């Protein structure tokens, strides 16, 4: 029996249960995020005082702008799959989904994004495609901007040829995304990821949005670099070299935390990598302070944006249009929506 054929009472119960589950999960994530921020406050408040409030303010604002840029990357990739959604309703989806990072395991943010986007008219298949493409694009661009951290040679246990081979692979992936994005879509269609048999869009006709997404990825990393540089500059890593090192270090640490998907938002892994790269530059105490302060201020930025997303969600918005969509129109979706 389809959902439309079920008795009204049963449909109402299913709807209420669905709402309770969705908002219950978001509430649990919000509580865990609040606990994480509260738990870290005693160990970072002294470091934040040493940095000074101008540096802390820049770090928070840059992290907020970086998260917003990542959201725009995802929205551009949605456009490349044929699902168009306006910035305001998409912000309500993406910012709220960030809470999923604070649940154990890295997949919950993606699950939340998929479900919240579905309520805005975006098909699950399009969301999953965008998440996979976006994750690959983010890692590839992070590897490229992490070159300065690799070039310092701090990772003596890892052969230099291996480090630079990884960078070369990332650069090649970026080049493919910029020139022939349809090749990646064809590859995904052949993998057992749930895309087999879908009518994938002809990304050759959507190279503009893919390139836009690539641009937003680099913008996000530059902003994360500004975030981290505003933290490490007061600790001694100043000048142009300090800015370049901050960008590369944060990107490298993020990739390592992302690959260690068991930890929520790469917890402890990111900090360990930051410490390993910077301890020879600014000393053990300052490297520890930088790692802890960055984690804390990124959490603050994400929680602020979560509040923004909740406010925007309350205002509603037009559903996503589904012209040239991945797998045909969704039942009840207005194809003329903009």
C-alpha positions as CSV (number, residue, x, y, z in Angstrom):
1,X,0.0,0.0,0.0
2,X,1.4,3.4,-1.0
3,X,1.5,6.4,1.3
4,X,-1.3,8.0,-0.7
5,X,-3.5,4.9,-0.2
6,X,-3.1,4.7,3.5
7,X,-6.0,5.9,5.8
8,X,-5.7,9.6,6.8
9,X,-5.2,8.6,10.5
10,X,-2.3,6.4,9.7
11,X,-0.7,9.0,7.4
12,X,-1.1,11.6,10.2
13,X,0.6,9.3,12.8
14,X,3.5,8.6,10.3
15,X,3.8,12.3,9.7
16,X,3.9,13.2,13.4
17,X,6.4,10.4,14.1
18,X,8.6,11.6,11.2
19,X,8.6,15.1,12.6
20,X,9.4,13.9,16.1
21,X,12.3,11.7,14.9
22,X,13.8,14.5,12.7
23,X,13.6,17.2,15.3
24,X,14.5,14.8,18.1
25,X,17.7,14.0,16.3
26,X,18.5,17.7,15.7
27,X,17.8,18.5,19.3
28,X,20.1,15.7,20.4
29,X,22.8,17.0,18.1
30,X,22.3,20.5,19.5
31,X,22.6,19.3,23.1
32,X,25.8,17.4,22.2
33,X,27.2,20.4,20.5
34,X,26.4,22.6,23.5
35,X,28.0,20.0,25.8
36,X,31.1,20.0,23.6
37,X,31.4,23.8,23.7
38,X,30.8,23.9,27.4
39,X,33.3,21.2,28.0
40,X,36.0,22.9,26.1
41,X,35.5,26.3,27.6
42,X,37.7,25.8,30.7
43,X,40.7,24.6,28.6
44,X,40.5,27.3,25.9
45,X,39.4,30.5,27.8
46,X,42.9,31.3,28.8
47,X,44.2,30.8,25.3
48,X,41.4,33.0,23.9
49,X,42.4,35.8,26.4
50,X,46.0,35.5,25.2
51,X,44.9,35.8,21.5
52,X,42.8,39.0,22.2
53,X,39.2,39.6,21.2
54,X,40.0,41.2,17.8
55,X,41.7,38.0,16.7
56,X,38.9,35.8,18.2
57,X,36.3,37.9,16.4
58,X,38.1,37.6,13.0
59,X,38.5,33.8,13.6
60,X,34.7,33.3,14.2
61,X,33.6,35.5,11.3
62,X,36.0,33.8,8.9
63,X,34.9,30.4,10.0
64,X,31.2,31.4,9.5
65,X,32.0,32.7,6.0
66,X,33.9,29.5,5.3
67,X,30.9,27.3,6.3
68,X,28.7,29.5,4.2
69,X,31.0,29.1,1.2
70,X,30.9,25.3,1.7
71,X,27.1,25.6,1.6
72,X,27.3,27.5,-1.7
73,X,29.5,24.8,-3.1
74,X,26.8,22.3,-2.4
75,X,24.1,24.5,-3.8
76,X,26.1,24.9,-7.0
77,X,26.5,21.2,-7.3
78,X,22.8,20.8,-6.8
79,X,22.3,23.1,-9.8
80,X,24.6,20.9,-11.8
81,X,22.4,17.9,-11.1
82,X,19.3,19.9,-12.2
83,X,17.9,20.7,-8.7
84,X,17.8,24.5,-8.3
85,X,17.1,26.0,-4.9
86,X,17.3,29.6,-3.7
87,X,20.0,30.7,-1.3
88,X,17.7,31.4,1.7
89,X,15.9,28.0,1.9
90,X,19.2,26.2,1.1
91,X,20.9,28.0,4.0
92,X,18.2,26.8,6.3
93,X,19.0,23.2,5.2
94,X,22.8,23.4,5.2
95,X,23.3,25.3,8.4
96,X,20.9,23.1,10.4
97,X,22.5,20.0,9.0
98,X,25.9,21.0,10.5
99,X,24.6,19.9,13.8
100,X,24.9,16.3,12.6
101,X,28.7,16.6,12.9
102,X,28.4,16.4,16.7
103,X,26.7,13.0,16.7
104,X,29.1,10.0,16.7
105,X,30.2,9.2,13.2
106,X,30.6,11.6,10.3
107,X,27.6,10.5,8.3
108,X,24.9,12.2,10.4
109,X,25.5,15.7,8.9
110,X,24.9,14.2,5.4
111,X,21.8,12.3,6.5
112,X,20.4,15.5,8.0
113,X,21.2,17.4,4.9
114,X,19.5,14.8,2.7
115,X,16.4,14.7,4.8
116,X,16.1,18.5,5.3
117,X,16.7,19.1,1.6
118,X,14.0,16.6,0.7
119,X,11.5,18.7,2.6
120,X,12.6,21.6,0.3
121,X,11.8,19.5,-2.8
122,X,15.3,18.0,-3.5
123,X,15.3,14.3,-4.2
124,X,17.4,12.0,-2.0
125,X,19.3,10.7,-5.1
126,X,20.3,14.3,-6.1
127,X,21.4,15.0,-2.5
128,X,23.5,11.9,-2.2
129,X,25.1,12.6,-5.5
130,X,26.0,16.1,-4.4
131,X,27.3,15.0,-1.1
132,X,29.6,12.5,-2.7
133,X,30.8,15.0,-5.4
134,X,31.2,17.7,-2.8
135,X,33.2,15.6,-0.4
136,X,35.5,14.6,-3.2
137,X,35.9,18.1,-4.4
138,X,36.6,19.4,-0.9
139,X,39.2,16.8,-0.2
140,X,40.9,17.4,-3.6
141,X,41.1,21.2,-3.2
142,X,42.2,20.7,0.4
143,X,45.1,18.6,-0.7
144,X,46.1,21.2,-3.2
145,X,46.1,24.1,-0.7
146,X,47.9,21.8,1.8
147,X,51.0,22.0,-0.3
148,X,52.7,24.5,2.0
149,X,52.3,22.2,5.0
150,X,53.7,19.3,3.0
151,X,56.6,21.4,1.7
152,X,57.8,22.0,5.2
153,X,58.9,18.4,5.5
154,X,57.6,18.1,9.1
155,X,56.3,14.6,8.4
156,X,59.7,12.9,8.3
157,X,58.1,9.4,8.7
158,X,56.2,9.8,5.5
159,X,58.4,9.6,2.3
160,X,58.4,12.9,0.4
161,X,57.6,11.1,-2.9
162,X,54.4,9.8,-1.3
163,X,53.4,13.2,0.1
164,X,53.8,14.9,-3.3
165,X,52.1,12.0,-5.1
166,X,49.0,12.6,-3.0
167,X,49.2,16.3,-3.9
168,X,49.5,15.4,-7.6
169,X,46.5,13.2,-7.4
170,X,44.5,16.0,-5.8
171,X,45.6,18.5,-8.4
172,X,44.6,16.0,-11.2
173,X,41.2,15.6,-9.6
174,X,40.7,19.3,-9.5
175,X,41.7,19.6,-13.2
176,X,39.2,16.9,-14.2
177,X,36.4,18.6,-12.3
178,X,37.2,21.9,-14.0
179,X,37.5,20.5,-17.5
180,X,35.5,17.3,-17.8
181,X,33.2,16.9,-14.8
182,X,31.1,14.4,-16.7
183,X,33.9,11.9,-16.4
184,X,33.4,11.8,-12.6
185,X,29.7,11.3,-13.0
186,X,30.3,8.4,-15.3
187,X,32.7,6.9,-12.7
188,X,30.1,7.2,-10.0
189,X,27.5,5.6,-12.2
190,X,29.7,2.5,-12.3
191,X,30.3,2.2,-8.6
192,X,28.0,0.3,-6.2
193,X,26.9,3.6,-4.4
194,X,23.3,3.6,-5.3
195,X,23.7,5.6,-8.5
196,X,23.7,2.7,-10.9
197,X,20.7,2.9,-13.2
198,X,19.9,6.5,-12.5
199,X,19.5,9.0,-15.3
200,X,22.5,11.1,-14.4
201,X,22.5,14.6,-15.9
202,X,24.8,15.4,-18.7
203,X,27.3,17.3,-16.7
204,X,29.0,18.4,-19.9
205,X,26.0,20.8,-20.1
206,X,26.4,21.9,-16.5
207,X,30.1,22.6,-16.4
208,X,29.4,26.2,-15.3
209,X,27.8,25.2,-11.9
210,X,30.5,22.6,-11.4
211,X,33.3,25.2,-11.9
212,X,31.4,27.5,-9.6
213,X,31.3,24.8,-6.9
214,X,35.1,24.3,-7.4
215,X,35.6,28.1,-7.0
216,X,33.5,28.1,-3.8
217,X,35.7,25.2,-2.5
218,X,38.8,27.3,-2.8
219,X,37.1,30.3,-1.3
220,X,36.1,28.2,1.7
221,X,39.7,27.1,2.2
222,X,41.0,30.6,1.9
223,X,38.6,31.7,4.6
224,X,39.5,28.8,6.8
225,X,43.1,29.8,6.3
226,X,42.2,33.4,7.5
227,X,40.4,31.8,10.4
228,X,43.5,29.9,11.5
229,X,46.0,32.6,10.7
230,X,44.1,35.0,13.0
231,X,44.7,32.4,15.7
232,X,48.4,31.6,15.0
233,X,49.6,35.1,14.2
234,X,49.4,36.3,17.8
235,X,51.2,33.1,18.8
236,X,54.2,33.9,16.6
237,X,53.4,32.6,13.1
238,X,53.3,36.0,11.4
239,X,53.8,37.4,7.9
240,X,53.1,36.0,4.5
241,X,54.8,32.7,5.4
242,X,52.6,32.4,8.5
243,X,49.5,33.0,6.4
244,X,50.5,30.3,3.9
245,X,51.4,27.9,6.6
246,X,48.1,28.5,8.4
247,X,46.2,27.7,5.3
248,X,48.1,24.5,4.5
249,X,48.1,23.3,8.0
250,X,44.4,23.7,8.6
251,X,43.5,22.1,5.2
252,X,45.8,19.1,5.9
253,X,44.4,18.7,9.4
254,X,40.9,18.8,8.1
255,X,41.5,16.1,5.5
256,X,43.0,13.8,8.2
257,X,40.1,14.4,10.5
258,X,37.6,13.8,7.6
259,X,39.2,10.5,6.7
260,X,39.0,9.4,10.3
261,X,35.2,9.3,10.0
262,X,34.6,7.6,13.4
263,X,35.3,10.7,15.3
264,X,32.6,13.4,15.4
265,X,33.9,16.2,13.1
266,X,37.4,14.7,13.1
267,X,37.7,15.4,16.9
268,X,41.3,15.0,18.2
269,X,42.7,14.0,14.9
270,X,42.6,17.5,13.5
271,X,44.2,18.8,16.7
272,X,46.9,16.2,16.6
273,X,47.9,17.1,13.0
274,X,47.9,20.8,13.8
275,X,50.2,20.1,16.7
276,X,52.5,17.9,14.7
277,X,52.9,20.5,11.9
278,X,53.2,23.6,14.1
279,X,55.2,22.4,17.1
280,X,58.5,23.0,15.3
281,X,57.3,26.5,14.3
282,X,55.8,28.0,17.4
283,X,56.5,25.5,20.2
284,X,54.4,22.9,22.0
285,X,52.4,25.3,24.2
286,X,51.4,27.6,21.3
287,X,50.7,24.7,18.9
288,X,48.4,23.2,21.5
289,X,46.6,26.5,22.1
290,X,46.1,27.0,18.4
291,X,44.6,23.6,17.9
292,X,42.2,23.9,20.8
293,X,41.2,27.5,20.0
294,X,40.5,26.7,16.4
295,X,38.3,23.8,17.2
296,X,36.3,25.8,19.8
297,X,35.8,28.8,17.6
298,X,34.7,26.7,14.6
299,X,32.1,25.1,16.9
300,X,30.9,28.6,17.9
301,X,30.7,29.7,14.3
302,X,28.7,26.6,13.4
303,X,26.3,27.0,16.3
304,X,25.7,30.7,15.3
305,X,24.9,29.6,11.8
306,X,22.6,26.9,13.2
307,X,20.6,29.7,14.8
308,X,20.5,31.5,11.5
309,X,19.3,28.4,9.7
310,X,16.5,27.9,12.3
311,X,15.3,31.4,11.7
312,X,15.4,31.1,8.0
313,X,13.6,27.7,8.2
314,X,10.7,29.3,10.0
315,X,10.2,31.7,7.1
316,X,9.7,28.9,4.6
317,X,10.6,29.2,1.0
318,X,10.0,27.9,-2.5
319,X,10.8,24.3,-3.1
320,X,13.7,23.4,-5.4
321,X,12.9,23.2,-9.1
322,X,13.8,19.8,-10.7
323,X,14.4,20.6,-14.4
324,X,16.8,18.1,-15.9
325,X,16.8,16.3,-12.5
326,X,18.6,13.1,-11.7
327,X,15.9,10.6,-11.8
328,X,12.6,12.2,-12.8
329,X,10.2,14.5,-11.0
330,X,9.3,13.9,-7.4
331,X,5.6,13.3,-6.6
332,X,4.0,16.6,-5.6
333,X,6.9,18.8,-6.7
334,X,6.1,21.9,-8.7
335,X,8.4,21.8,-11.7
336,X,7.8,25.5,-12.3
337,X,9.1,26.5,-8.8
338,X,12.0,28.8,-8.7
